[in-house]
Amino acid sequence: MDLAYWNRISENYQLEVLSVFDNDIHGLVEEKIAEAGIAYPNGSAADIGCGVGLFLPLLADTFASVHACDLSSVGIRKAKRRASERDNIRFHEVDLSTDSLPFHPVDFVLCVNVLIMPALAQRWRAWETVLNQVSEGGAILLVAPSAESIQMEYLQSVEAELIRGSNCQEAIRGCISEKASTNDLRLGVHQLDGVRTKHYLMEELLQLLCARRFQIQEARKLHYRPQGPGLPESWDWLIVAQRQKS
């Protein structure tokens, strides 16, 4: 994974990243964290891919112990500062595509827009690392970019160009600037602000989780506030799933 890229992103997080914490219209992630705290009283949690730690104070107030993991040393430093008043968080700088996580599986894992690596081998390893960190009977709250959402954004942009009088070729050329490979398109890798990013079909996510003995408890859209006037609606997928006991 590109450590330099993620350090740069972490330096200017609020400008570089669509923050789920700040733009989740209905506050679904916070609601699901609160529900998990009730389900696992005095439980343990992990924020895998914590970034600059926006969810850490809430996790620390909800669970007895919390592990915060991220690739970026800059992100970890900012997360420590944000959660400096909490004494039940341990921080870990790890690469999910190569490293094992240095703590035992926990009752609740939060993983928000982390499993987005364009390279299949890295992404596959990261999936295994994250899911193995959920204890038997524990739960994961997963947020992942929606392939359906980005496809709808493209289609709506093309339609708007057609309404403005462009012909079909002009509309497509003006709205879809990426030059994706056939493999990228087949695997759901799209350009997001110029960065190749994995997007998921809902059925794809459900299959990945069910094949690893997770029972789906909730699967829905996580809607975001519009990022500007006239821009189309966007959403990610939010899934809550419980790991089945042997």
Residue, then its C-alpha position, 0 to 999 in steps of 0.5 A: m500500500d502507498l504509505a506516502y499517499w495515506n500520510r499526505i491524505s492524513e495531513n489534510y484529511q478534512l479537505e481530501v476525504l469525504s468524512v463518513f463521520d461528518n457527512d452520514i446524514h442519518g448518523l447510522v454509524e454512531e447509532k450502530i456503535a451505540e447498539a453494539g455497546i449494548a450488545y457487548p457490555n464491557g466489550s472490546a472494540a477495534d477501529i481498523g483503518c481509524g484514519v485521524g480517529l474521528f470515531l475513537p472518542l465514541l468507541a472509547d466511551t462505549f467499550a471497555s477497551v479499544h484498539a485503533c489501527d492505521l497504515s499512516s503514522v500521521g493519521i495515528r498521531k492525529a488520532k492519539r491527539r484527538a483521543s488524548e483524554r481516553d486511557n482505554i485505547r491502544f494504537h497500532e501502525v499496521d499495513l493490512s495487506t502484509d501485517s498481522l494485527p497485534f491483538h486478540p480478536v475483539d467483540f466489535v470491529l469498525c471498518v469504514n472505507v478501508l477495504i478499497m485497495p485496487a490490487l486484488a491480492q492486497r485487498w484479499r489479504a486485508w479482508e482476511t486480516v479484518l474478518n479474522q479480528v472479529s471474535e466468535g459471536g462478535a460483530i463487524l460494522l463495515v462501510a464500503p464504497s458502492a459500485e451502484s452509487i458511482q454508476m448512478e453518478y455517471l448515468q445522471s451526469v450523462e443524462a444532464e449533458l444530453i438535456r443540455g443539448s450534447n449528443c451522446q458521444e459528447a455527453i459520454r466524453g464529457c462525463i467519464s474521463e477515466k481510462a479504466s482497464t477491462n479488468d478494473l471494470r470487471l472487478g469494480v475498480h473506479q477512479l475516485d478523485g483520480v485514485r483507483t478505488k475498489h467499489y462493491l456491489m451489495e451482493e458482492l459484500l454479502q457473499l464475501l461475508c456469508a462465505r466466511r461464516f458471518q450472518i448479516q444483521e443489517a445491510r443498507k445505504l449510508h446516505y451522504r450530504p450533497q457535496g454541492p448544488g446540483l450534484p447527484e445523491s451518493w451513498d456507500w454500503l453499510i453492513v452489520a454482520q455477526r461472526q457465527k460460533s463454531 
